[in-house]
Amino acid sequence: MADERTKIFVCFESHYQKCAERLDAWSHTNHDKAFYNRREKVPIESEAAESIKKILREQIHEAEVTVCFISQTTSLDDWIAWELETSKTGPDRNGLVGIILHEHATCPPALVESGTMFVSFKKDAVELAIEWALTEHDTSEDFTLQDD
């Protein structure tokens, strides 16, 4: 069972919010999903994005693990790319977990060769991946937890 005190930051496209909400065994640092979803309406390079980035950066660095839901279009999302890169910086680099939602999902480049544990969206697999990411956040080698 997941440690209730483990803090996670969840990266997702707004149409996968229900998936993000299913990760209820962990404390989400970006628990205000309405605020999180609003970021998609603001161009990431705009002046208006700076205040959003400031809040997200704090939430990311408050977390111990960043979990990213990966679909066919996730790799095209500039906000998710920024969140993942931010998760890999700083003195307390977050562990990384990629949850593959579709057979033909395209992995965001920021997760590749970054010590990411890739898993399918199954409770046991996600729990194992988050526990692994807590201890192996300094590696650059990626791993995939295979389904039985």
C-alpha positions in Angstrom: 0.0 0.0 0.0 1.2 3.5 -0.8 2.6 5.7 2.0 -0.1 8.3 2.7 2.6 10.9 3.3 4.2 10.6 -0.2 3.5 13.8 -2.1 3.0 13.6 -5.9 2.7 16.1 -8.6 0.5 14.8 -11.4 1.0 15.9 -15.0 -2.0 15.3 -17.3 -4.0 16.8 -20.1 -7.3 18.2 -18.9 -9.4 15.5 -20.6 -7.6 12.9 -18.3 -8.6 14.6 -15.1 -10.6 11.6 -14.0 -7.5 9.5 -14.3 -5.5 11.9 -12.1 -8.3 11.9 -9.5 -8.0 8.1 -9.2 -4.5 8.5 -7.7 -6.2 9.2 -4.4 -3.8 7.1 -2.2 -1.2 9.9 -2.4 -1.2 13.6 -1.4 -1.4 15.7 -4.6 0.6 19.0 -4.4 -1.4 20.2 -7.4 -4.8 19.4 -5.8 -6.6 22.4 -7.3 -7.4 20.7 -10.6 -9.4 23.7 -11.8 -6.3 26.0 -11.5 -4.2 23.3 -13.1 -6.5 22.9 -16.1 -6.6 26.7 -16.6 -2.9 26.7 -17.5 -3.8 25.1 -20.9 -5.6 28.3 -21.9 -2.4 30.4 -21.4 0.5 30.2 -23.9 3.5 29.0 -22.0 5.8 31.7 -23.3 3.4 34.5 -22.5 3.9 37.0 -19.7 0.7 35.7 -18.2 2.2 32.3 -17.8 4.9 33.5 -15.3 2.5 33.6 -12.4 1.2 30.1 -13.3 4.7 28.8 -13.6 5.6 30.2 -10.1 2.7 28.4 -8.5 3.4 25.2 -10.4 7.1 25.3 -9.7 6.3 25.5 -5.9 3.9 22.5 -6.2 6.4 20.5 -8.2 9.3 21.1 -5.7 7.0 20.3 -2.8 6.3 16.9 -4.3 8.7 13.9 -4.1 7.5 12.1 -7.2 6.1 13.5 -10.5 3.5 11.2 -12.2 2.7 11.8 -15.8 -0.2 10.3 -17.7 1.0 9.5 -21.2 -1.4 9.5 -24.2 -1.0 9.9 -27.9 -0.8 13.7 -27.5 1.0 14.2 -24.2 4.3 14.8 -26.0 2.8 17.8 -27.8 1.8 19.6 -24.6 4.2 22.4 -23.8 3.0 22.8 -20.3 3.6 19.1 -19.5 7.1 19.3 -21.1 7.9 22.3 -18.8 6.5 20.5 -15.7 8.6 17.5 -16.4 11.8 19.5 -17.0 11.1 21.5 -13.8 10.7 18.2 -11.9 14.2 17.2 -13.0 15.9 20.4 -11.7 16.8 21.6 -8.3 18.6 20.0 -5.4 15.7 17.6 -4.6 15.0 16.2 -8.0 11.6 14.4 -8.2 11.3 10.7 -9.0 9.5 10.2 -12.3 6.7 7.8 -13.1 5.1 7.6 -16.6 1.6 6.0 -16.7 1.0 4.7 -20.3 -2.7 5.1 -21.1 -2.8 3.8 -24.6 -0.9 1.3 -26.7 0.2 4.0 -29.1 1.1 6.6 -26.5 4.0 8.9 -27.4 6.4 9.5 -24.5 7.3 13.1 -23.8 11.0 13.6 -24.6 11.6 14.9 -21.0 10.8 11.5 -19.6 13.3 9.6 -21.9 16.6 8.7 -20.3 15.6 10.4 -17.1 15.2 7.6 -14.7 11.5 7.2 -15.4 9.6 4.1 -14.4 6.9 3.4 -17.0 3.8 1.4 -16.1 0.3 0.7 -17.2 -2.6 2.3 -15.4 -3.1 -0.4 -12.8 -3.2 0.3 -9.1 -0.5 -2.2 -8.1 1.8 -1.2 -10.8 1.4 2.5 -10.0 2.0 1.9 -6.3 5.2 0.0 -7.1 6.4 2.6 -9.5 5.9 5.5 -7.0 7.7 3.5 -4.3 10.5 2.8 -6.7 10.7 6.5 -7.8 11.1 7.6 -4.2 14.4 5.7 -3.9 15.7 5.8 -7.4 15.3 9.5 -8.4 19.0 10.0 -9.1 19.3 7.5 -12.0 19.1 8.3 -15.7 18.2 4.8 -16.7 14.5 4.2 -17.6 12.6 1.1 -16.5 9.3 -0.5 -17.5 7.2 -2.6 -15.2 5.8 -5.3 -17.4 2.2 -6.6 -17.0 1.8 -10.1 -15.8 
